Amino acid sequence: MTPLHKLGPRDSDVVHWVIEAPPNVLAKIENKSIYIGMTRCRCKVHSSSPQCYNCQQYGHTALRCEQKSPTCRKCAGAHDSRTCKAEEVRCANCKGPHKASSATCKERGQVKRSLLRRTDFGTK
């Protein structure tokens, strides 16, 4: 196993380690506790992708976003989400009747399935 990096706020007591493990090791540690250094950690498969607060798309964050103008998370308009006054809710990704950050978004589910499809679980 190789610890790659940590996720989460720097000033938080809770940290999420991202580790890389061969498929045969993953089968042994998935949904169990392991020790990284002196810290006990619960293991689960990482199945989420970051969402950009600027363009609302998945796969990158606002720090790496190439889009110049922001897209609203609430109405999909060409303005910052914090200044939105729209009554109608519309997803910037799938155009559905929910916010772009909604767990029910079809696009979010597609990104998750794509990530899991590209993960080598060692099964044929």
C-alpha positions as CSV (number, residue, x, y, z in Angstrom):
1,M,0.0,0.0,0.0
2,T,1.1,3.5,-0.7
3,P,-0.3,6.6,1.0
4,L,-0.7,9.2,-1.8
5,H,-2.2,12.3,-0.1
6,K,-4.7,13.5,2.4
7,L,-8.1,15.1,1.7
8,G,-10.1,17.5,3.9
9,P,-9.6,20.8,5.7
10,R,-6.1,21.5,7.0
11,D,-7.3,22.7,10.4
12,S,-9.7,19.7,11.0
13,D,-9.1,16.8,13.3
14,V,-10.6,14.5,10.7
15,V,-8.4,13.6,7.7
16,H,-9.1,11.3,4.8
17,W,-6.0,9.5,3.5
18,V,-6.0,8.4,-0.2
19,I,-3.9,5.2,-0.6
20,E,-3.1,3.1,-3.5
21,A,-3.3,-0.7,-3.0
22,P,-3.0,-3.7,-5.3
23,P,-6.4,-5.5,-6.0
24,N,-5.5,-8.5,-3.7
25,V,-4.8,-6.1,-0.8
26,L,-7.9,-4.1,-1.4
27,A,-10.0,-7.2,-1.0
28,K,-8.5,-7.8,2.4
29,I,-8.8,-4.2,3.8
30,E,-12.0,-2.9,2.2
31,N,-14.6,-1.9,4.9
32,K,-12.1,-2.8,7.7
33,S,-9.8,-0.7,9.9
34,I,-6.0,-0.3,9.2
35,Y,-3.3,1.7,10.8
36,I,-1.5,4.5,8.9
37,G,1.3,5.6,11.2
38,M,-0.3,5.7,14.7
39,T,-3.8,6.4,13.4
40,R,-6.5,3.9,12.9
41,C,-8.4,4.4,9.7
42,R,-11.5,2.8,8.1
43,C,-11.0,1.8,4.5
44,K,-13.5,2.2,1.7
45,V,-13.2,2.6,-2.0
46,H,-12.9,6.2,-3.1
47,S,-15.8,6.8,-5.5
48,S,-16.3,10.5,-5.6
49,S,-14.9,13.1,-7.9
50,P,-14.3,16.8,-7.0
51,Q,-16.8,19.4,-8.3
52,C,-15.7,22.9,-9.4
53,Y,-17.4,25.8,-7.6
54,N,-16.7,28.0,-10.6
55,C,-18.1,26.0,-13.6
56,Q,-20.0,23.3,-11.6
57,Q,-18.4,20.5,-13.7
58,Y,-16.8,17.4,-12.1
59,G,-13.2,16.3,-12.2
60,H,-11.5,19.5,-11.1
61,T,-11.7,22.3,-8.5
62,A,-12.0,26.0,-9.0
63,L,-8.3,26.4,-8.4
64,R,-7.6,24.5,-11.7
65,C,-10.7,25.7,-13.6
66,E,-10.1,27.2,-17.1
67,Q,-13.5,28.8,-17.4
68,K,-13.2,32.6,-16.9
69,S,-16.8,33.5,-15.9
70,P,-18.6,31.5,-13.1
71,T,-21.7,29.4,-13.6
72,C,-24.4,29.5,-10.9
73,R,-24.9,26.3,-8.9
74,K,-28.6,27.1,-8.4
75,C,-29.9,28.3,-11.7
76,A,-27.1,27.5,-14.2
77,G,-26.9,31.2,-15.1
78,A,-23.6,33.1,-15.9
79,H,-23.1,34.6,-12.5
80,D,-21.7,33.6,-9.1
81,S,-24.0,31.3,-7.0
82,R,-23.7,33.6,-3.9
83,T,-25.4,36.4,-5.8
84,C,-28.2,34.3,-7.3
85,K,-31.7,35.7,-7.0
86,A,-33.5,33.2,-9.4
87,E,-36.6,31.4,-8.3
88,E,-36.2,28.5,-10.7
89,V,-33.7,25.8,-9.9
90,R,-31.8,24.2,-12.8
91,C,-28.7,22.0,-12.9
92,A,-25.7,23.4,-14.9
93,N,-24.7,19.8,-15.8
94,C,-27.8,17.8,-16.7
95,K,-30.3,20.7,-17.0
96,G,-32.5,18.9,-14.4
97,P,-34.8,20.6,-11.8
98,H,-32.2,20.5,-9.0
99,K,-29.0,22.4,-8.0
100,A,-25.7,21.3,-9.7
101,S,-24.5,20.1,-6.3
102,S,-27.4,17.7,-5.8
103,A,-26.7,14.1,-5.0
104,T,-29.6,13.2,-7.4
105,C,-27.9,14.7,-10.5
106,K,-27.6,12.2,-13.3
107,E,-24.2,13.6,-14.3
108,R,-22.8,13.1,-10.8
109,G,-23.9,9.4,-11.0
110,Q,-22.3,9.0,-14.4
111,V,-19.0,10.5,-13.2
112,K,-19.1,8.1,-10.2
113,R,-19.8,5.0,-12.4
114,S,-17.0,6.1,-14.8
115,L,-14.5,6.4,-11.9
116,L,-15.4,2.9,-10.6
117,R,-15.2,1.5,-14.1
118,R,-11.6,2.8,-14.5
119,T,-10.6,1.3,-11.1
120,D,-8.8,-2.0,-11.2
121,F,-10.4,-4.3,-8.6
122,G,-8.5,-7.3,-9.9
123,T,-11.6,-9.2,-11.1
124,K,-12.1,-10.3,-14.7
